[in-house]
Amino acid sequence: MVDYVKDFTWKKGITVRELVAGYSQIGYQSVELKKASDVIVKMKKDGAKIFLTFTSNMVTSGLRGFFAQCIRLGMADIVITTVGGIEEDIMKAKGERFQLGTFERDDVELHEQGINRVGNILVKNESYMNFENLLRPVIAGLYAKKKRWAVSEMLREIGLQLNDEDSILYQAAKNNVPIFCPAVTDGAFGFHLYLFQQDHPDFVIDVVKDFGNILYATSHDDKKGVIALGGSISKHHAILATLLNGGAEYAVYMTTAHKTSGSMSGATTNEAKSWGKVKDESDVATVIGDVTITFPLVMIRAFEELDAENLLRK
């Protein structure tokens, strides 16, 4: 069947579902975006176990509550992220607020004011100081319960202590979705785990055990889907797990990186087929663009399709 470019026009009251459907015939990345939404709908309808991966900068943004909603609605069976996302999810659950700024702020001046810039989002040093003050008794409480924790077990325990419907950790714990953070030491969280261990050498956060938990989160018999936002080790751990379990049937990558870099962030779903991480006959899509724009469009259209068939968790 031959498809043709079709002019896109606005109509009053257009829905996200109609908007994204119209992307299918505009051309360029809009076509891939519509395809990504189709693949996500297919993986859910097919009963695939869905890996949702994202990097911490996305939790810094307002996508944090949207990720929590994806978990609540049953669109993620396994979550993999980086430690900054864990930290900032807890910070926001405890009332910290991040200010919108600009990409062109004077960074020397910001440093002097005790403000850190993430793109056009501003995070005060005070927010991290409050987090660290909060974290110390939490770690002590973990140690009092038991001396050895897999990372995902620890994160579930912390999630159960939060009371914020927009929290990723809270929704994951509430809905029995494991959160994996392979590089848990790569931030303030890891630094305080290290400091606590200096006084309590028998306190162990077992990253290697959690690698096994990631692998056993799915099996060769399970159908597997991957929604990878950005790159980093969060993306790689998901597709490595699918490789060792026969490859994914569905994969959607969304990133600002390009395939010419040879990086994990830029690696496309087609490149993944050469490794066996994604099956040869799988449904795949790679969307190049800012995830704060592309992911809500893709997922809202998928939500609307799936909700019409009562396939979202109530």
C-alpha positions as CSV (number, residue, x, y, z in Angstrom):
1,M,0.0,0.0,0.0
2,V,1.3,3.4,-1.0
3,D,1.0,6.3,1.5
4,Y,1.0,9.9,0.3
5,V,1.8,13.2,2.1
6,K,-1.3,14.8,3.3
7,D,-1.6,18.5,4.2
8,F,-2.3,19.0,7.9
9,T,-4.9,21.6,9.0
10,W,-6.3,22.7,12.3
11,K,-9.9,22.2,13.2
12,K,-11.7,23.6,16.2
13,G,-11.7,21.2,19.2
14,I,-9.0,18.9,17.8
15,T,-8.0,16.2,20.3
16,V,-4.5,14.8,20.9
17,R,-5.6,11.6,19.4
18,E,-6.6,13.3,16.2
19,L,-3.5,15.5,16.2
20,V,-1.1,12.5,16.5
21,A,-3.2,10.5,13.9
22,G,-2.7,13.5,11.5
23,Y,1.1,13.2,12.0
24,S,1.1,9.9,10.1
25,Q,1.0,11.7,6.7
26,I,3.0,14.9,7.3
27,G,6.4,13.4,6.9
28,Y,9.8,13.4,8.7
29,Q,9.8,12.9,12.5
30,S,6.0,13.4,12.8
31,V,5.5,10.0,11.0
32,E,7.9,8.3,13.4
33,L,6.1,9.9,16.4
34,K,2.7,8.5,15.3
35,K,4.4,5.1,14.7
36,A,5.9,5.2,18.2
37,S,2.4,5.7,19.7
38,D,1.2,2.7,17.6
39,V,4.0,0.5,18.8
40,I,3.2,1.4,22.5
41,V,-0.5,0.6,21.9
42,K,0.5,-2.8,20.3
43,M,2.9,-3.8,23.1
44,K,0.1,-3.2,25.7
45,K,-2.6,-5.0,23.7
46,D,-0.2,-7.9,23.2
47,G,0.4,-8.3,26.9
48,A,4.1,-7.5,26.7
49,K,6.0,-6.7,29.8
50,I,7.0,-3.1,29.4
51,F,10.4,-1.6,30.4
52,L,10.1,2.2,30.9
53,T,13.5,3.8,31.2
54,F,14.4,7.5,31.6
55,T,17.2,9.7,32.7
56,S,17.2,12.0,35.7
57,N,16.9,15.3,33.8
58,M,13.4,14.2,32.8
59,V,12.4,13.9,36.5
60,T,13.8,17.4,37.1
61,S,11.2,18.6,34.6
62,G,7.5,18.3,34.9
63,L,7.4,14.8,33.4
64,R,7.9,13.4,36.8
65,G,4.2,13.3,37.6
66,F,3.5,11.9,34.1
67,F,5.9,9.0,34.7
68,A,4.1,8.3,38.0
69,Q,0.7,8.3,36.1
70,C,2.1,5.9,33.5
71,I,3.0,3.5,36.3
72,R,-0.4,4.0,37.9
73,L,-2.3,3.3,34.7
74,G,-0.3,0.1,34.1
75,M,2.0,1.2,31.3
76,A,5.2,0.2,33.0
77,D,6.0,-3.2,34.5
78,I,9.7,-2.5,35.1
79,V,11.3,1.0,35.6
80,I,15.0,1.7,35.2
81,T,16.4,5.2,35.9
82,T,19.4,7.1,37.1
83,V,20.0,8.2,40.7
84,G,19.3,11.9,40.1
85,G,15.7,10.9,39.2
86,I,15.4,9.0,42.5
87,E,16.7,12.0,44.5
88,E,14.6,14.6,42.8
89,D,11.4,12.4,43.0
90,I,11.9,12.3,46.8
91,M,12.7,16.0,46.9
92,K,9.5,16.9,45.1
93,A,7.5,14.4,47.2
94,K,8.7,16.3,50.3
95,G,7.7,19.7,48.9
96,E,10.8,21.0,47.1
97,R,9.9,23.1,44.0
98,F,12.2,23.9,41.0
99,Q,12.1,27.2,39.3
100,L,11.8,27.8,35.6
101,G,14.6,30.0,34.3
102,T,16.3,30.4,30.9
103,F,19.0,28.7,29.0
104,E,21.0,31.9,28.9
105,R,21.3,32.7,32.6
106,D,24.7,33.9,33.9
107,D,26.0,30.6,35.4
108,V,28.7,32.3,37.5
109,E,26.1,34.5,39.0
110,L,23.9,31.5,39.7
111,H,26.7,29.6,41.4
112,E,27.3,32.6,43.7
113,Q,23.6,32.5,44.6
114,G,23.7,28.8,45.4
115,I,21.6,27.9,42.4
116,N,22.3,25.0,39.9
117,R,21.0,25.1,36.3
118,V,19.6,22.1,34.5
119,G,18.8,23.5,31.0
120,N,16.3,26.2,31.8
121,I,15.3,24.7,35.2
122,L,16.9,26.1,38.4
123,V,17.6,23.9,41.5
124,K,18.7,25.5,44.8
125,N,21.6,24.0,46.8
126,E,19.1,24.3,49.7
127,S,16.9,21.8,48.1
128,Y,19.7,19.2,48.0
129,M,20.7,20.1,51.6
130,N,17.1,19.4,52.7
131,F,17.2,16.1,50.8
132,E,20.4,15.1,52.5
133,N,19.1,15.9,55.9
134,L,16.0,13.8,55.1
135,L,18.1,10.9,53.7
136,R,20.3,10.3,56.8
137,P,17.5,9.0,59.1
138,V,16.0,7.0,56.2
139,I,19.3,5.2,55.6
140,A,19.5,4.6,59.4
141,G,16.0,3.1,59.3
142,L,16.9,0.8,56.5
143,Y,19.9,-0.4,58.4
144,A,17.8,-1.1,61.5
145,K,15.5,-3.3,59.5
146,K,18.2,-5.3,57.8
147,K,21.9,-5.0,56.8
148,R,21.8,-6.0,53.1
149,W,19.5,-4.5,50.5
150,A,19.2,-4.9,46.7
151,V,18.8,-1.4,45.2
152,S,15.2,-2.1,44.0
153,E,14.2,-3.5,47.5
154,M,15.6,-0.3,49.1
155,L,13.7,1.9,46.6
156,R,10.5,0.1,47.2
157,E,10.9,0.5,51.0
158,I,11.5,4.3,50.5
159,G,8.5,4.5,48.1
160,L,6.2,3.0,50.8
161,Q,7.2,5.9,53.1
162,L,6.2,8.6,50.7
163,N,2.6,9.9,50.4
164,D,2.5,11.7,47.0
165,E,0.3,10.5,44.1
166,D,2.7,12.2,41.7
167,S,5.8,10.4,43.1
168,I,7.4,7.7,40.8
169,L,8.7,5.8,43.9
170,Y,5.3,5.9,45.6
171,Q,3.3,4.7,42.6
172,A,5.8,2.0,41.8
173,A,5.7,0.7,45.4
174,K,1.9,0.9,45.5
175,N,1.5,-1.0,42.2
176,N,4.3,-3.5,42.8
177,V,6.5,-2.2,39.9
178,P,10.2,-2.6,40.6
179,I,12.5,0.4,40.1
180,F,16.1,-0.4,39.2
181,C,18.9,2.1,39.6
182,P,22.1,0.4,38.5
183,A,24.3,3.5,39.2
184,V,22.9,4.3,42.6
185,T,26.2,5.8,43.8
186,D,26.3,8.4,41.0
187,G,24.9,11.3,43.1
188,A,24.2,12.6,46.6
189,F,22.3,9.4,47.4
190,G,25.3,7.3,46.8
191,F,27.6,9.6,48.7
192,H,25.5,9.3,51.8
193,L,25.3,5.5,51.4
194,Y,29.1,5.5,51.3
195,L,29.4,7.8,54.4
196,F,26.9,5.6,56.4
197,Q,28.9,2.5,55.4
198,Q,32.1,3.9,56.8
199,D,30.5,3.7,60.3
200,H,28.6,0.5,59.5
201,P,30.8,-1.8,57.4
202,D,28.1,-4.5,57.4
203,F,25.6,-2.3,55.6
204,V,25.5,-3.4,51.9
205,I,23.5,-2.1,49.0
206,D,23.8,-5.0,46.5
207,V,24.0,-3.8,42.9
208,V,25.0,-7.1,41.5
209,K,22.1,-8.9,43.1
210,D,19.8,-6.3,41.5
211,F,21.3,-7.0,38.1
212,G,20.0,-10.5,38.5
213,N,16.6,-9.1,39.6
214,I,16.5,-7.1,36.3
215,L,17.3,-10.2,34.3
216,Y,14.6,-12.3,36.0
217,A,12.0,-9.5,35.8
218,T,11.2,-11.1,32.4
219,S,11.7,-14.5,30.8
220,H,12.3,-15.9,27.3
221,D,8.6,-16.8,27.2
222,D,7.4,-13.2,28.0
223,K,6.7,-10.8,25.2
224,K,8.8,-7.7,26.0
225,G,8.5,-4.1,25.1
226,V,10.9,-1.2,25.8
227,I,10.1,2.5,26.0
228,A,13.5,4.1,26.4
229,L,13.6,7.9,26.9
230,G,17.1,9.2,26.4
231,G,20.0,6.9,26.7
232,S,22.5,6.2,29.5
233,I,22.8,3.0,31.6
234,S,19.0,3.0,32.2
235,K,18.3,2.3,28.5
236,H,21.2,-0.2,28.2
237,H,20.2,-2.2,31.2
238,A,16.7,-2.7,29.7
239,I,17.9,-3.8,26.3
240,L,20.6,-5.9,27.8
241,A,18.0,-7.7,29.9
242,T,15.9,-8.3,26.7
243,L,19.0,-9.5,24.8
244,L,19.6,-12.2,27.5
245,N,16.0,-13.2,27.4
246,G,15.6,-13.6,23.6
247,G,15.1,-9.9,22.5
248,A,12.2,-7.5,22.6
249,E,9.2,-7.7,20.4
250,Y,8.5,-4.0,20.7
251,A,10.8,-1.0,21.2
252,V,10.3,2.8,21.2
253,Y,13.4,5.0,21.6
254,M,13.0,8.7,22.1
255,T,16.1,10.9,22.2
256,T,17.9,14.1,21.1
257,A,21.0,12.1,20.2
258,H,21.8,11.0,16.7
259,K,22.9,7.6,15.4
260,T,26.1,9.1,13.9
261,S,27.6,9.4,17.4
262,G,27.9,5.7,18.0
263,S,26.6,6.2,21.5
264,M,24.0,4.3,23.5
265,S,21.8,7.5,23.5
266,G,21.9,7.7,19.7
267,A,21.6,4.0,18.9
268,T,18.4,3.3,17.0
269,T,16.0,0.4,17.3
270,N,17.4,-0.9,14.1
271,E,20.9,-0.9,15.4
272,A,19.6,-2.9,18.4
273,K,18.6,-5.6,16.0
274,S,22.2,-6.3,15.1
275,W,22.9,-7.2,18.7
276,G,19.7,-9.3,19.2
277,K,18.4,-6.8,21.8
278,V,15.4,-6.2,19.5
279,K,14.0,-9.1,17.5
280,D,14.3,-9.0,13.7
281,E,10.6,-8.9,13.1
282,S,9.8,-6.6,16.0
283,D,7.7,-3.4,15.8
284,V,10.0,-0.4,16.5
285,A,10.2,3.3,16.2
286,T,12.9,5.9,17.0
287,V,11.8,9.5,17.6
288,I,14.4,12.3,17.5
289,G,13.3,15.2,19.6
290,D,12.9,16.7,23.1
291,V,11.1,14.1,25.2
292,T,9.3,16.8,27.2
293,I,7.4,17.5,23.9
294,T,7.3,14.1,22.2
295,F,6.6,11.7,25.0
296,P,3.3,13.4,26.3
297,L,2.0,13.4,22.7
298,V,2.9,9.8,22.1
299,M,1.5,8.6,25.4
300,I,-1.7,10.6,25.6
301,R,-2.7,9.3,22.2
302,A,-1.9,5.8,23.4
303,F,-3.8,6.3,26.6
304,E,-6.9,7.4,24.6
305,E,-6.7,4.4,22.3
306,L,-6.2,2.0,25.2
307,D,-8.8,3.6,27.5
308,A,-11.4,3.2,24.7
309,E,-10.8,-0.6,25.0
310,N,-10.6,-0.6,28.9
311,L,-7.0,-1.7,28.8
312,L,-5.7,0.8,31.3
313,R,-5.5,0.1,35.0
314,K,-8.4,1.8,36.8
